[in-house]
Amino acid sequence: MTRHNTMSCLFRMLKVSLMLAMLAVMTAPAAVIAVTPEEMLADPALESRARALSRQLRCLVCQNQSIDDSDAELARDLRIEVRKQLATGASDDEIMATLQATYGDYVLLNPPVSPGTYILWGSPVAILLAGLVIMLAGRRRREEGFPPAQDEAETTDTASDSRTPPADRRIAVALGSLVLAASLGLYLLLGRADLPSRPLADRGAEIAAALEQASQTTRDRTSRLQQARDQTAKTPDDVGAWLQLAMAAAAADDNPTEIMALEQADRLTNGDPSIRALRAEAMARAADGQVTIPARQLIADILAVNPEEPRAQYLSGLAAYQDEDYAAAVSIWRRLQSLSPPDAPWMTLLAENIADAARSGGMDPDNFAAEPAGPDADAVANAASMSAEEREAMIDGMVEGLAARLAEAPADPEGWRRLIRAYQVMDRVIDTQAAMIGLADAIPDDISAQLSALEHMVLAQLEADFAAESKRLLARVEDLDPQLPQGLYIRGHFAKQQGDSARARALWETLYDRLPADAPIAPQLRQAIDAL
Amino acid sequence: MSLSGNSKGSRPRLSFIIPFAGFLVLASFATIALLATLRGDRDISQLPSAMVGKPAPAMMLPSLLNDGQSVSASVSARDFAGTAFLVNVFASWCAPCRAEAPALALLSETIPIFGIAYKDRPEDTRRFLTEYGNPFTAIGIDRDGDAGMKWGVYGVPETFLVDADGTILLRHAGPIDRRVLDDVLLPAIARLP
């Protein structure tokens, strides 16, 4: 494995000079901390061999760092592996060989001389030799082929040639400088010679500080959230306190608290449009960015009071976009664009969204202003001129529209989820059940969708109304995971409903056997089995 | 210049045209490679694997049974001796592993798959399998990544094709997408004797 040839010597010399340059660059005194304490070997001689080996091994994830420099998980594994092998008494060469056998030449930061790298190692020598040959040949030709007499004769021929070099030479110099300039430019563009080597061991303090800062940020957020919560408890009528709480909750990613706080603020201000818009936005964020039907209802209310509320306009465009009504989305967002000050913070995002919607809708991005707005968008934009009943009718219309669309194209789980949420808010139990079955049918491989539809059926006592559907869903639950506890319970329940006590008993007994003895529902289940 | 001077002048010209042409050839190769990388046609993160052509590591791993519940006995690549099989190194914490679940489900219909649950807690692996399906014939639990290191794994997911003699034929690092499935794995499986 050892390679003692001129090239690696040259390479080593280059590295030494580089190291010296780096030493000059690194001003901070290097703290001597172990790579990480649990990795370090007790024997200092072995440990220093481990560090030396680590510097020659490439981190395959980061690719341009040695494993000594990298804090990637794989680099850590490799450092531990190197130390494990050192501890068993393996030599440096053996360790490098085993790692090279598993990870390939690429794991070595110094590429080995092998048929695959002959060109890499040989080309500098070849180019140097070629240059020498050409130079020597050129000189000999000048000495032999151009006797001084003829040379003088030529110079006397054209006086200007004696002062300026021949055209050939000038072209050569020009091309040479061009190549040099181009490579220098490319290197400055892509290369980073200014980055020093940064062994992980020397960065212990830096990493600890970053981790400390991250956990400090989390602690700060939690304490700010708590403070804001205390404040709202003290002054429950202060809108500002609720808004503070909402902001703190948003920073801490606590959606339910954020929505609750905004609801309070909304209530205290009697539906201030901008607060209500914040609420709608928080609701959409809680639903993974989906503008839910309750959020849409809120948006319609806001636009009724203030048709120019930017956040509500943005969300209503987003709702249209999510309904794949791209023309409407573009027209709503274009309107928002025209109403917003040119330096509004959302302008960039808005322009990107408009372009995206235009592309998705197959519209000409420069010409879409002429596209007519969809009925949904018009409805939302015109909600201002509606009475409360009319608005309610409009929301109903939106829900019915969604339901009709899903009936036609049922392979849209996200659509079903939205419809389920809408029906839940509207307290339409039977419709909720039907939509849950629609979702379960749209994703037949998702056992939890099947189970939630069945559970809802049991809780709402709708088993008799959806007998055929329940049979279909139960069969899927059984196929997907015959042993799942919830599945066993539900299947037992439906068997009992159909009067098949024997089957119900068998299923529940299986479930009972699988329950830990101290499971809280075990006694109840026993009772239910005995009652069969 | 006179005609006689022309023949003399052409010789020094040649002496710099040859190295310059050589340089141009080298530079165009470099430019093509650079452009391909920048455009994304050439993936520099796909490293050549040293394991192709070598025998599959036969490390014994605790087995996660296919009922998805209990941990028992041990399993190793040697259990598959006599048939060609795929090895898929995966983890519940790895997002691309979710993306390749459908591809693995499809592959599991044509070839047995040995799953290595890399640096994963068995309970998390189980949850992952309930959620995204279980395409595996057997699953070995590689709690601290030792088996991964034997296979030369540098990031999950990775997939290996091993022939009936236990020799590694192919390695793919990264998720199996449509293109990898159609252009790499399925043709390689079809070429098996």
Interface residues (C-beta under 8 A of the other chain):
Chain A: L60 V61 Q63 L74 D77 L78 E81 Q100 A101 T102 Y103 G104 D105 Y106 A130 G131 I134 A137 G138 R141 G145 F146 E154 P166 D168 R169 A172 L175 V179 D445 I447 D481 Q483 L484
Chain B: G5 K8 G9 R11 P12 R13 S15 F16 I18 P19 F20 G22 F23 A27 I44 S45 L47 P48 S49 A50 M51 K54 D67 G68 Q69 T130 G133 G145 M149 K150 W151 G152 Y154 G155
